[in-house]
């Protein structure tokens, strides 16, 4: 079974440019999460999709970030325009059921390392 | 709001020895989950061990065990018989069981501890 896949693994862009990160969850997983780790800091929750709907986007830092999950399969996270402080590793995770209802595990991808110069 | 603190940015252990990674947390909730995740150089986060707060018994997974002290809000990870493959970043994480109308997949992480294993 394929795991959570993220693309690209690395992205280097200049300030002001646009970048789109993609996450393919495990097939059949309705729940998809985005997290971010800025260097030296904690991994922070960004948002949670249930199928194509945003269940919780309380962690999104500002309106330069746009997440979508059309069709309830893969998700994209677009940063436009990118700023220096957006640099970090962006993780995606998925789970089959709503995590709080069971002992369901979160399965993480390998992340996208974003560097904004 | 809940917080997770890992006070050891880096730790080192000799192969075959035992090492303990510290984690403390702050919460007003009585029921919750605690996790240790491992992040090797491949960057993929892997669940190492999970502890339900309502269980008094410490969780164990092969060479990995925890010392869960609920009153002290402490959740340390012990790695026995350390192996070279244990070298990684280790993250302690907290998850609420409460439904506040938001997301309970919302893990709250510490800053991580980088573990080196010396041959």
Interface residues (C-beta under 8 A of the other chain):
Chain A: X3 X31 X33 X35 X40 X41 X42 X43 X44 X45 X47 X48 X55 X56 X58 X59 X89 X91 X93 X95 X98 X99 X100 X103 X105 X106 X108 X109 X110 X111 X113
Chain B: X4 X37 X42 X43 X44 X45 X46 X47 X50 X91 X93 X95 X96 X97 X98 X99 X102 X103 X104 X105 X106 X107 X108 X109 X110 X111 X112
